[in-house]
Amino acid sequence: MTGFGRDERTSQNLLIKTEIKALNSKFLDFSPRYPKELNAREGEIRSMITDLLKRGKVMLNIELEFADDSALEVHVDEVRFKAFFNKFQELTEQVNSQSADLIKLALQAPDVIKQQEIDPEKLPWEDIKASLQAAIDHCIDFRKNEGTTLANKLAEYITNIRGGLQSVIANDDSRSENIRSRIQKNLDEIRDKVQVDENRFEQELIFYMERLDISEEKVRLKQHLDYFDQVIGQEECAGKKLGFISQEIGREINTIGSKANHAEIQRTVVMMKDELEKIKEQNLNIL
């Protein structure tokens, strides 16, 4: 969601400067700043931002300046200036001080200097709108460039998790056999001391092995990884959806870890969790 766009152009002796900055946010948080002459256009401005930038903390700044200084009329209210100057001079004399710059103070007094204001009725709105559109386009291009880099990173993380899944699959048969062997060994050690119902034992062993079976988790994890790749490749505004898929990926990885009872698979699960955390962090940057 991070982006930046800027445009500058001249129209009807006005210099139009438009700047957009976008940061990460779950929703659209729009903070506009523009001259009061554009207040009547607030709805159109907000609509353009909402339709095109979708999400993020978006800060917009539009400045309108006279392009030619000769066209800028500055009026000094001489009556007010003299009144303030005389009053400041009187106060200065009362405190026996001559250090104050009375002319500067008088000029800075309220309503002494008045600059020519821009007539809202004569604003070149179409050119201002075009400048806003150009800044938005630049911001979108910035986002796309960032998105390309981010997509490559996410693909790398998913590939690492996929590699971890292949490692789990490769170790699953030996895991099951190790569990069976361990149980059988423990049973052999107590067989002379305890009478065992072989049929009941076999039933309990099957039930126990079913509880530790991770076949469904492996299938679902592969499906989630494939879907993640699909969404990245086909959808533009995929941030929230990728967040939901990441949650499902995490659920399957956690379940595999809780059922593992195998040192190598446990190490693989830790690696997959680490890669998933990287994905979740980057998901916050996706529109």
Beta strands, then each sheet from edge to edge (+ up, - down):
strand 1: 3-11
strand 2: 14-23
strand 3: 28-33
strand 4: 56-66
strand 5: 74-76
strand 6: 113-115
sheet 1: 1+ 2- 4+ 3+
sheet 2: 5+ 6-
end
